[in-house]
Amino acid sequence: MDQLPYKDFNGYLEGITLADIIQLACLERYESKLEVRGEDFQGKVYFSGGEIVHAETGSLTGQEAFVEMLCCPAGVFSFTPGRSERQTINISWNLLLMEATRLVDERNHIEPKQQAQELKIVVVDDSHIFSKALIKLFNKEIGAKIVGKASNGKEAIRYLELEKPDLVTLDINMPVMSGDVALKHIMIRTPAPVVLMSSFNERNFSLMMEYLCIGAVDLVEKPTNAESWYIVKKRLARLVKNISQFTLKNVRRSKKPQSVHTKMDIGGPAKKLVLILGGLGALIELQKIITSIRHTESAAGLVFLDLYPGVTKYLADYFSKLTPCNPMTMKSGEPLLVSQVGITYWHGSWEIMNIDGVAFPVMHRENGLLDVNGLLLSAVRFFGDQLTVVILSGTDLDMQEGLAEVSNHEGKILLQDPSSCLFPDSLVKLEELQLHDAYFSVENIEDIL
């Protein structure tokens, strides 16, 4: 396939702050849009007549969004012509920048470790060496308080009853009391968010997915080198940051899914697309959705999840045994075909491209947080009213522009009922946009689709 074109230039300037870039944009006096993408951040600032007229990131707009943008420590930016229909900022750019810089300085003196110190963690693993390294990670780099270290499930239950921790990390392979028995006791006697940590292989991953049915909220691969320790740190830090917003009572046990023996044939180019977006707490809901699908007509599926990156390959293989459709690891530049479901984690810049009348998901940029607006805008250009967007628990990405375009083209937008979400706040904020067509529960999603 020929190299696919980029839409604009991305920039990287080492040693230049975001405030410097914004000053330059104001001095140029152009009508333009600045997009900034950091590791876990996306934001936009609109300029007109030498002033900043609008800023947005996630559900925030105006000065609040502008402050959040200045807090982004590093990333990439792009300038394109752009005009905002909204004006949420009405003070001069230099006063805005001074006030925002002051607020950022104040925030940096109280963030985030002091807040995390109050969170209590119990580590459950029979490896003394691994437990010691994990405890060091929480204490030194994430800033959470370790209140217990257990080498088996029986010890863990004792710590949980004494300490009532905010988060538990649990190895699935332990002596004395197996991980599933320990997890059942935890969810019945002392409910707490449980993150599964184990080496990834086919057997272990299947067990971990079963443990999600019992009540675990996330899964992470045991790190083996400096790079994987860094990825684990990012994942655990994200959980710690959001754990106060978890609604644990919404984590319900579900039946272990049954294997299927008949597969759908992979068809021709898809005429319909179901695009599923899921954040923290969405993996178990996705399992219920995937295993309920029994026919796809002329549709393909794409799934973007907030996951530990190494999960994707195992997840596609695992789901393939449980559904007649054809889950696969999403790959850039492969056509969307009927009955296929591409799965990947939140990352980079993806676009649905039209090549000779066939839809191709193409990744333009690998790093950084998923650019959902760009993905949705390109998807609706190709599929129009044959696009269905399904949004699951914890999807806290900036997507207002893309969802508005889906709604304008009469595509469907379905939100998981917040009363069933582990992390409902993001869904409540999306509800306020009034762009969705319906709420759904995973039990009736097949009928709605």
C-alpha positions, 0 to 999 in steps of 0.5 A, a space after each residue: 500500500 502506498 504511504 498514506 498522507 498526513 493532514 498537517 504538521 506535528 511539532 516538537 520543540 525541546 526546551 520551549 514551554 507551552 506558554 511560549 508557544 501560546 505567546 507566539 500564536 497570539 502575536 501572530 494574530 491568526 485565526 487558528 487552533 492549537 492542539 496539544 497531546 500529552 501522555 494522558 492529555 488532549 486539549 485545544 486552544 482557539 485564537 482569533 485577532 491576537 486573543 485566546 477565545 476558547 479552550 477545551 479539554 475533556 468536559 472542561 472549557 474556558 479558563 479551567 481547560 486552559 489551566 489544565 493544558 498548561 499543566 501538561 508537562 510534555 507532548 506534541 502540538 499541531 497548529 491548523 486553521 480553525 475557528 471556534 463558534 464558542 467564546 469561553 475566554 473574555 480576558 486578554 491573553 497576557 492576563 490569562 497566561 499570568 493567572 493560569 501560570 499562578 494557578 499551575 504553580 500553586 497546584 504543583 505545590 500540593 499535587 499529587 503525592 500528598 493526595 495519594 498518601 492517604 490511599 492504602 494499598 495491600 500487596 498480595 504475592 508469594 514472591 518476596 522479591 517482587 513484592 519488595 519491588 512493587 512496594 517500593 514503586 508505590 511508596 517512592 514513585 506513586 506515593 501511596 501507602 502500603 498497609 499490608 504485604 501478604 504472601 497468600 490469600 489467607 494472610 491478605 484477608 486478615 490485612 483487609 479486615 484490619 486495614 480496609 484498603 483502597 486498592 489490592 494487587 493480587 497474584 493469581 497463583 499463590 499457595 495456601 489459598 488460591 487467587 479466585 478463592 481469595 478474591 471471592 472472600 474479598 468481594 463478599 467480606 471486605 470489598 475493595 478494588 482488586 488489580 490482578 498481577 501475573 505473568 501473561 500466557 494463555 492459561 494465566 490470561 484465561 484465569 484473569 478474565 475469569 477473575 474479572 467475572 468474580 469482581 476484579 477491576 483490572 489486570 496488569 502483567 508482571 514487569 520483567 525489565 525497566 521498560 515494563 516497570 515504567 508501563 506498570 507504574 503508569 497503569 497503577 498511577 492512573 488507577 490510584 488517581 481515579 480510585 476515589 471515583 469508583 463505585 464498587 457496588 456496581 461491580 457484579 459477579 457474572 457467569 463464566 462465558 461458554 466456548 463456541 464451536 461455530 465461527 462466522 465467515 469473514 465477509 467483504 468490506 463492511 458497510 456498517 461500523 460499531 465503534 466501542 470505547 471503554 475506560 476503567 472498568 469496561 473490560 468485563 462489560 466488553 466481555 459480556 457484549 462480545 460474547 452476546 453477539 451472534 450475528 453481524 449482518 454487514 458490520 465490522 467492529 473496532 474496540 479501543 480500551 483503556 488497558 495495560 498495553 500488553 493485554 491486547 494480543 491475549 484479549 483477542 485470542 481469548 475472545 475468539 473462543 467465546 464468540 462466533 465473530 472474529 476478534 483480532 488485534 487491530 492493525 493499521 492499514 488492514 481493511 474493515 471486513 464484515 464479522 471482524 472485530 479489531 481490538 486495541 488499547 488507547 493510544 495514538 492517532 487513528 483515522 478511518 480512510 476511504 481507499 477505493 470505497 473500502 474502509 481502512 483504520 490507519 494509525 498516523 501517530 503511535 504515541 500519546 493518548 487516543 485522539 478520539 475526535 479525529 477517529 470519530 470524524 473520519 469514521 462518520 465521513 465514511 459510514 454516516 448513519 451506519 456508524 454506532 458508537 458504544 461508550 462504556 464505563 470510564 471513557 474520560 476522553 475528549 470527544 465532544 466534537 466527534 460525537 456532535 458530528 456523529 449525531 449530526 449525521 444521524 449515527 447512533 451514540 449509546 452510553 452504558 447506564 452510569 448506574 452499572 459503571 465502575 467509573 460512572 462520572 465520565 458517562 454522567 458528563 457525556 450525558 450532559 452533552 445530550 448527544 446520545 440516543 439511549 442508555 443501555 445495559 450489557 444485557 440488552 446491547 445486542 437487541 439495541 445494536 
